[in-house]
Amino acid sequence: MRAQAAGRLARALSTKLGQSLDALSASISRILKRAHIRRQRQKTAAALSHLSPHVLRDIGLVSADVSLLTQGRVTVSELAQVRHTGWAH
């Protein structure tokens, strides 16, 4: 009887431990993905910040766009759509 109870307890603990490890793994993956995205934005900001206003204009940007893009407040495709149709009201 005690052996069965111990076995059930061990299985329950094993299940909970597995679920906890899965949740921890998912959290770590999300953190690493966010860090990667942040690093990519920093690289983009650094590269774009070295471009002259003339070069930015040639690629369809102005200096204010650089800030919006690197902060993740707008995507390139959203920016292109705004350029084409204007801001939604």
Secondary structure, 3 states (H helix, E strand, C coil): CHHHHHHHHHHHHHHHHHHHHHHHHHHHHHHHHHHHHHHHHHHHHHHHHCCCHHHHHHCCCCHHHHHHHHCCCCCHHHHHHHHHHCCCC
